C-alpha cells in the first residue's frame, strides 16, 4: 500500500466507521467490519488518480464504503431488522445519503444498483420511515434554542420528547423519572458538564440506546477504547435524525 493511498484511507476512516456502526447498531460490530475491509485491501491502489498523480481520495472513500457494505451483506446483514419495517438496502441508502451526505447517484454506485432504482428506493425508504418504531426520547443539550430545534425534529420523526436536560445531574435525574427509550446527547455541555459522563451514569441503572451529537465527529471515531455507536453531526437534517434514531431503536442490522 503506497503512502499516499494509506494517507487517504486514514483520512476516510472516521466516517466509514460512523457508517458501519450506525449500520450494525454497535461500535464493536461496525469497527470489526471496517477492520476486516482494511485487512483485505490490496497492497497497491487502483482506480482514478488525482491531478497530482496519486490516488483520488473520493475514489478511495467510495471504495471503502462499498467494501463495508459488501462485507455487511456477506455477514448476513441483508434482511429486515427486528421491527420488520425497513430492509437492509433501505437502511443502507438512507444512511449513505442522510448521514454520510452522498448524493443518490453516488449511493447507487456504492450499493451497486442502477440510479433509477436507487431514487425509487430512497423514496420508498423515507415513506416507510414515517411509520417506523417510535420512542420516548430524553434530550441532553445545554443550548435552549438548539434543544428546542432538536425537540421539534424528534417530534416530527414521530417520537415523544419526555424531557430536556441542560446538565449532567439534571439528565441523570430525568432519566430515572422518565425511563426513556432513547437518549439524544450533546457531548460538550459547557458549564453543565459532559454528555458522555451523564450517559455513562444513566446506563449504570438502565440499558438505553444513545445518539451523541457533536460538531467534531472525527474525534469520537478513532476506533480506540469505548466510543459511540451512533453519532450525528451539527447541524443535521430531519432525515439524518430519523434514520439514525430508527437504527438506534431497532438495533441495526443483524450481523453474524
N, C-alpha and C positions, 0 to 999 in steps of 0.2 A: 504494500500500500504506500503510495507516494506521500510525501509530507504535505503537499497541497490538498490532496484528496482527504487525508486524515484530518487536517485542519477544518475542512468543510464539514466532515462528518461530526466532529466535536461541536461545531457551531450549531448544527441542526439538532443535536441530541436532546436538549431540554424539551423541545416541542414535540419530538417524536415520542418521548417518554410521556408527556402530558396526554397525547392521543391514545397511547397504548394503555395507560392507567384508566382513563375515562372509558375506554372500550371494554376493558375487563372488569372494572369495578374495584381494583386494588392496586396498590403500589407494587406488591410482590409479583403478581401475575403480569402486570404491564411491563415492569422492568425486566422480567425474565424473557418476555417476548423480544424486547429490544436487544437484550444480551445475546439471544440466540441468533438474531439477524446479524449483529456485529461479528459474531463468531464465524459466520459463513460468508461474509463479504469476501470477494476475490482479492488477491494481492494487488492487482492493478485495476485502476478505474476504467470505466467505459462510458460512452455517451458523449453528448455535446461538450465542446470545450468553450471556455470563456474567451474574451478578446485577448486576454493575456497569455493564452495558450494552455492554461491549467484547466482542471475540471470546472464545469459550470455548477455553482452551488445550488441553483434551482433544480438542476437535473439530479444532483446528489440528494436533495431534500425529497423530491418525488420518489426517487428510488427507495429511500429508507421507509417512507410511508407505505409504498406499495409492498415492500417485503414484509413489513409488520402486519399488514392486512392479510397477505397471503398466508403467513405463518399462523395467524389467529384462526383463519379458516381451516388450515390443516390440523390445528389442535382441537378442533371440534366446535369452535365458536362461530357456527354458521346457522344456528336455529333461532327460535324466539327466546325471549327471556322468561322469567317466572311469571310475568303478568300476561304474556301471550299477546301483547299489543303490537310491539314493533319487532320486525325481523332483523337479522344481523345486518343486511345490506342497508336497510333504512336507517339504522342507528349509525352505521359507518358513514354514510353520506352526510348525515346531519352533523356529526362530529367534525368531519372534514371541512364542511362549508361554514358552519356556525361557530365552532370552537377554534378551529385552526385557520379559518379565513380563506380557504381555497375557493376559487370560482367553480361553478358546476362542471365546466368542461375539464378542468384540471382534476377535480374529484373523480370524474368519469374515467380519466386516464389512470388514476391510482387504483380504482376499482376494476379497471379493465373491462369497461362496458361501453356501449355506444352512447354518444352525447345525448341523443333524444331520449334514450331510456333513463339516463341519469336525471334529466329535467323532470320527467314523469315521476321518478322515484322520490325526488325532493318534495314535490307537491303532495304525493301520497303520504309520505312520512310526516309532514307537517300537519296534515289533516288528522292522521291517527294520533299525533302527539296531543292534540286538543282534548282527546278522550282518554289520555293516559293516566297512570297512577297519580293520586293526589296525596298530599301530606300536610301535616301541621308543622309549620316552619318557624324556628326561632332565628331571628336576625341579630347578629352581634356587629354593631357598627357605631362608631362614636360621632360621626358627622351627621347631624339631623337631616339635612337636605338629601344626602346620599342614602341614608336609611329610609327616608320616605320614598325615594325613587325605587330602591330595591323592593320595598314592600308592595308598591304598585305593580312592579314587574312580576313578583311572586304571585300576587293575586290574579294577574292577567293570565298566568300559566295554569290557573285552576287550583292553586294551593291556598291554604289558610294561614295567615300570619297569627301566631299565638303569643308573640312577644318580641320586643325590640330592646336590646341591652346595649348600653354605651361603654361598659367596662367589665372587667373580669368578675368581680363579686356579683354584680347585678346579673350577669349571664348565668353564672352557676345557680343563683337563687331562682331565676326564671325557669331554667331548665328543670329544676326539681319540682317546680309548681306546675308546669305545663306539659312535661313529658313529650317533647317534640319528636316528630318522625324524621326530621331533617334539620340541620343547622347550616346557616349561611354565615360565615365569619370573616370579617376583615382581620388581617394579621396585625397591622400596626394600629393600636387603639390610642396612641399618643399618651395622654395623661391617664387614660383608663386602663393601661396595662397592655397585655399581649393576647391576641385572639387565640394563638396556639396553646398558650398556658390555660386559658379559660376552657378550651375544648378538652384538653388533657384532664382537667379536674372534673369536668362534666362526665367524661367517659369512664371515670372510676366507678360511677354508680349506675350507668346505663350505656347500652350499645346503640349508637345512633349515627347514621351516615352524615358526613360533613363535607361541605364545599367551601374551600377557602377562596377569598377574593383578595387580589393584590395587583399592584401596578408593575411589579417586578417578578413575574412567574419563574424566570430562569433561575432565580436564587433558591427556589424550592423544587427544582427538577434536576438535581445533580446525580441522583441515583445512589446517594450515600445516606446512611442512617435512616431514621423514620421521617418520611415526607408525605405530603397529602396525596390521596388517590385522585381527588377531584380539585381542580384549580382553574379559576376563570380570571380573566384579566380586565381591569378597569380601563376604559369604560366598556360595558358589554351590552349586547343587543338582546331582545326578548328571546329569540330562538336559541342563542347560546345558553342562556339561563335555563330555558325549557328542556333542551336535550340533556344538559349536564345534570339537572335535578332529576330528570327521568332515569338516567343511568344510576345516579346515587340511590334513588328509592328502589329501583328494580334489581339492583345488584350487578348489572353489567352482563357481559357475555359469559356463558359457561365454558371455560377453557379447561380441557383435561390436562 
